[in-house]
């Protein structure tokens, strides 16, 4: 890993000391340090009896290099993610170590066509299907090739391709990483005055090993579009997606997604909104059946933390094969100068029947209402490069949520955090 650090230092030095004639158009060298304290008492799941809250400080550190010219672009992001105290003071090596979050090159054929290759973040629209998951300290990036076509300023078309393997080999081998084997997608976005229209078609291939220990790739298809409208103080967005094909267990998949959100700037500092989101689900009874189809919509590679409550009870690392979710929220925002406050109540319901198997093998049905979550955050920009933010969330769980998540719903479930972000720009030349 030391070689990676040396490489970055060499690249930095070349960018800094060489002139305009050598390096062309644009060079940016920047960094990020982001420590975050968290108090977890019922985060991601209902607090069980007899357990105490978790307290820790995690940190993300990044070094970013970007170079762009008329002929190509280059990006490199080195990243270290740690928890304070996870190694001793006199450590010889880190627990996770330095890693490459992004390393890509983009060939520019002309003003309309380019190809971006390498490890890179993929983020589209509201990040529901593809997002960089920036809240998590490690974030998400893909090894992929993206053909980018821009016929006019108001239109974007991307075609993405990825194919993963464990490593170099002489013969065909099974793919054992907890990841997709391959995907292909096409994304379109057009701007029409005050309207925006996006379309996404994703063919997602997951490795599946059958009972005879033979692995093959099973494919699901996610197809849908998103419409946006913005007019002065009014914003509106709606999206619909359908998923079909096979899930990673090789079962039939048929699922739907729908969302709609509207917000209005009541004053210069106060914005109020209403939003609703529906992700279809599979009933508790059908989840244990080998013959039943999978009706649980999966947001796949989205930034799921920004949806359905910041306590991450749904679709963050789990729940992809769950009872689905219907989420009604009322986001309220106050923004004045450098200070921003947000309050977002979420009213959460299961989209498919919640049931629990009894000792006599019968099923007991529960109400679909899962609970209400209140999310509160505040942030203050100390400068362009320094931001401090904090938040508190409370989940008022029901017995139905306990059936899905375990724990004791009568316990208090809350989460708090405090974070400071440093994003200095060391060098910028255009």
N, C-alpha and C positions, 0 to 999 in steps of 0.2 A: 504493500500500500504506500510505502515511502516513495516509490517511483511515480505514483499518481501526484503526490504533493510536489515532487521535483518538476514534473511535467507542467503543473499549473504555474509554478514559479517561473519556469522558462517562458511559457506563453505570456504571462504577465509582463516579464521583462521585455520581450520582443515588442509587444503592443505599446509599451510605455516609451521605449527609447527609439523606436523606428519612426520614420517620418511619414508624411501624407503620401508621398510618391510610392512608397513601398506597400502601404496597407490600405490605401483607398478611402472608403467612405465613412465607416462607422465602427468605433471600438468602445465598448462599455465594460468596465470591471467593477463589480459591486459585491456586497456581502450581506449576510443576515445572521443575527444572533437572536433567538427567541426563547427565553426561559418562561415556563408556565407552571405555577403552583395549582394543584387540584385537591379538593376535598370531595371524596366520593362516599356517599352513604345512600346506596340504592341507584347508582349510575349503571345504565345498561340493563339492569335486572332488579327485581324487587328485593329489598334487603331481607335476608333470612334472619331468623331468631338466633341470638347468641353471637353474632358477628359485630365487629366494630368498624368504624369508618376508616378508609384509606387516606393517607396524606403523602404526597410526594411532589417533587419538582422535576419536570422533564425539560429538555432543551434541544432545539434544533440550531445547528450552525451550518451556514452555507457560504461557499465562494462561487461567484458567478462570472463567467466570461462570455462575451458576445462579440462577434466580428461580422460585419456585413459589407459587401461590395456589390458592384454591378453584376458580377458573375456567380457569386455564391455567398451563403451565410454559414456561420459556425456557432454552435452553442455548447457550453460546458458548465455543469453545475456539480460541484463536489459537496457532499453532505455528511454530517456527523449527527447522529441522534443518540441521546443518552438520558439516563435518569441520574440526577445528582446522587453520588454515593454508590453507584452500582459497581465501581471498582475502587481499589484501595488508593491511598495517596501516592504511594511509590509504585504504581502499576507499570508493568512492562508493555501491556497491550490493553486495548479497550474491549468492552464486552461485545459491542456491535461493530465498532471500527468505522473508518472512513469508507464511504461508498460513492459511486457515481449515480446521481439522481437523473441527470440528463447528459447526453453526449451525442450530438447530432450534427449533420451537415446538410445543407440544402442547396441543390444545384438550380440556378436560375437560367432557364433557357431563353425566356423573353419576359416582357412585362405581364404576360397572361399565364405563363406556364412555368411551374417549378416542381421539384421532387425533394421531399425532406426525408432523410434516412437516419435511423439510429434510435437511441434511447431518448424518449421525449414524452412530455405531457400531452394528453389529448383531451380537449375540453370544448364542448359545443353548447350553444344556447344557454339554458338555465342550469346546465351540468347534471340533469336528471339521469341521462343514460351514459354520457361520457363526461368526466370531471377530473380535476387534479387532486381532489380531496385535501385541500390546503390546510384544513383545520388540524388534521393529524400531523404529528411532527415528521413522520417519514414521507407523507404524501404518496401520490401514485404516478408512475410513469410506465410507458410501454416500449417494447422493442418492435418498431414498426416502420413501414414505408408509406408515405402519404403523397399522392399526386395532387397538387393544388392548381386549380384552374380558375382564373379570374377574367372572364370574357369582357366584363364592364365593371365599373366601380361599385355598382349596386348589386352585384351577383358574385357568389362564391360557391365553388364546387370542389369538394374533397373526396378522393377515393383512397381508402386506407386498407393496407394488407399487413397481416402479421402471421408468422409461423414460428412456433417455439419448439425447442429440443432440450434435453438434459445437458447435452454437450456434444463434442465431436465424436463420431463413431464410424466404424467400418461397415456396419450392417444396421438395419432397421431396429430401433429399440423402443420400448414403451416410454411414455412420458409420465414421469412420476411427480413433477412439481405441482403444487396446488394452484393451478392456473389454467387458462384456456390453452388449447393446443394451437388453434388458429382462428383468425376472423378476417372477414372482408366486409367493408361497408362503403356506402356512398352517402354523402351529406351535402345538402343544397341549402343555401340561404339567399333570399332575395329581399331587397328593400324597395318598397313602393310608397313614396311620400311618407306618410305617418305610420304605415303598416310594415311589418316584417313577417316573412313566411319562411319556415324551415321544413325540410323533409329529411328523414333518416331511414335508411334501410341497412340493417346489420345482420350478417350471417355469422353466427357465433358457434365455433366448434369446440366441444369439451371432450376430454379423454374419458372413455368408459371401459372398464374391465368386466367382462361377463363372468358367469359362474364357472366357465371352463378356463379362466385366466387368460382370455384372449382380449386384447385391447383394440378398440376401434374409436373413431371420432364420431360423436353424435352432434347433430346440428339443430340449433333453434334459430328462428328468424324474428327479429323485432322490426316492425314497420310502423311509421307514424309521422306526424307533423305537428308543428307548433306555430301559432299565430300570435303576433303582438301588435299593440296599438299604443301610440304615445301622442298626446295632444296637450301641450302646456302642463297643467297640473294633473291631468288624468292619464293613468296607465292601465292597460288591460293585457292579459295573456291567457291563452287557452291551449291545451295540448291533448293529443290522443295517440295512443300506441297500442298495437296488437302484437302478441307473441304467439308463435306457433312452432310446430316441429317437435323436437324431442328435448327433454331436459337432460342433465348430466347423468341421471340414473337410467336413461334410455326409455323413460315413460312419455306417453303422449302429453304434449303441452298445449294449452289453449287458455290464454290470459289476456286481460285488457287493463288499460290505464287511461284515466281521464283527469284533467286538472283545469281549474279556472281561477283567476285571481284578478282583483281590481283594487287600485289604490288611488287616493286623491289627496293632493296637497291642500289641506284646509286653510292653512296659513303658510307663511314663509318658513316657519320652523316646525310645523306639526303636520304629519302625514298619517292617515288612517286607511286601513284596507280590510278586505275580506277575501278569503281564499278557501277553496275546497279541493280535495284531492282524493281520488278513488283508485286503489290498487286491488285488483281481484285476488281472491284467496281460495284455498282448499279447506274444506270442512275438516274438523278434527277426526271424524270417522274415516273420511277418505284418505287422510294422511297416512294411516296405518294399513291401507289396502294396497296390495300389489297390482291390482287390476285397474284402480281408479285413475282417471286422467289428472294431471297436474294443472290446476287453475290459478296458481300463485304467480302473480306478475313479479318479475325480477328486474330491478333497476340496474343490474349488472355493474357497470364501471362508473357509476355516478358519484357525485359528492353528496352522499346520503345524510351527512351530518346537518346540512342546511335545511333539510325537510323533516317534518313529523316530530319535531321536538329535539332540542339540543342535548337531551339526556341519552340519546342514541338507543332507545329501546327497540327500534325497528330498522331493519335493513343495513345496519352497521355491523358487519361481521357475522350476522346471523339473520334468521327470520325469512330467508329467501324462499323457504318451502312452507311458510306459515299460513295463517288464516286471512291474510290480506289486511288491508287497512283503509278506513275512510276517515279523513282528517279535515276538520273544519277549524280554521284559525282566523284570528283577528289581530294582525300585526299593527302596532302603533309605534310611531317613530317621532322623536323630538330631536332636531338638529339645529344647533345654534353655534356659529363660529367653529371652534375646534372641538366642541363637545357633542356627543351623540348618545341618546338614550333609546333603547328599544324594549318594548314589552309585547310578548307574543303568547297569548293563551291558545292552547290546542285542545280540541274536543275530539277524542279518539274512539273509534269503533272498529270492531272486526268486520270485514266484508263477508266472511263465510262463517258458518255456525261453529260456535265454541262449545265443545263437549268434553267430558272426562269419563274415562272408563272406570266402572265400579268393580268391586271384588267379585260380584256375581256375573261379570262380563257384560252387564248392561251399560248403557251410556246415559249420563246425566247432562242435560243441556243447560247452558248458562246464557245470560243476557249478553248481547254483542257489545255493550258499552264497556270499554276497557279502562277509561279514566280520563282525567284532565291534567294537562301539564302546563305550568306557567314558566315562561322563560324571560329573564330580565338581564339586560347587558348595558354597560356604559363604556364609552371609549373617549380618549382625549389625545389629540395630536400635539405632542410637545413641540415637534418640528416636522419638517418634511421627512426626516429619517427616523424619528422616534415616536412611537405610539404606545400608550398604556391603556389596557382594557381589562374589564372584570365582568363577571356574570354570576347569576344565581338562578337555579332551576328547582322547581318542586313538582313532583309527580303525585297526584292524588289517585292512587290505584284502586281498582275494584277486584272483586273475587274472580271475575272473568280473566283479568290480566294475570292473576296468580296462576290460573290453570295453564296459561300459555307460557309464562316465564318462571314459575315456581317461586319460592320465598313466602313471605307472609304479608299480604296486602295491607294489613292493619298497621304495619310499621311505617314510620316516616321515611320517605324517599326524597333525598335532596342532593344537590351537587353545586359546588361553588368553585370558582377559578379566578386567578389573577395573572395577567400576562403582560410582559413588556417586549416590544419588538424594535430591534435596531436594524435599519436597512441603509447603510451608508453606500454612497457611490464614490469609489476610490479614484476612478479615472473615466472620463467620457470625452470622446473626440469624434466630431462629425465633419 
